[in-house]
Amino acid sequence: MRNSRRSSPKSSHACRPRLRSSHIRSFSEQGPNSVDNGILMRSDMHALFDAGYLTIDYDRAGKPRAVVSGRLREDFGNGRDYYPYHGRRLAVVPEQRSLRLARQYLDWHHDNVFLG
């Protein structure tokens, strides 16, 4: 994903080797290979995102933010490293609208993958 500016959208850490690109709506679920259906995040956050313990929604100002599922604590008895990200706005949001995350894919992830 070229809209990353080499930082994790969740944590602002500039650590390229640990970053992974992820489809928001997976390709196996008819998600397109397009920039607005992709996000770059740390590999541990990517695993949580794909497993449904992390998603992205919008705050009242319309800015994308991280949402960490309470199921992380319920299912694994921990998650303290991730709960501080709950409600945090994404660190990098492209200025060019065509490069931003598409709300339709974020909504799909929230409704079909997220373990809220």
C-alpha positions, 0 to 999 in steps of 0.5 A: 500500500503506497499510502502508508508513509512508512508508519503503522496506521495504528501506532506511528512506529516506523518499523517497516520489516514488521508491517503487513498489508491487509485487505479489509474485505478479504479477497476470498470474500470478493474484496477487490485488490484496490488501495481503498480496500487495503491497510498497512499495519503492524504484523501483530495488529494484522493478525488481530484484524484478520481474526476479528479482535480489531476493526476500524470505525469512525468517530463522531468527527468522521475520522477513522479510529481503532476498535479493540474487541472485548473478546480479546480479554474474554478469549485470552485473558489478556490484551492489555497491550492492545486496549490503549489503541481502542478509540485511537485515530489512525496515525496516517490518513491520506489527503487524497480521497481516492487513497483513503479506506473505503467505508463500505469495506470497513463496514463489511469488516465490522459486520462480518469479521469483528467480534464486537 
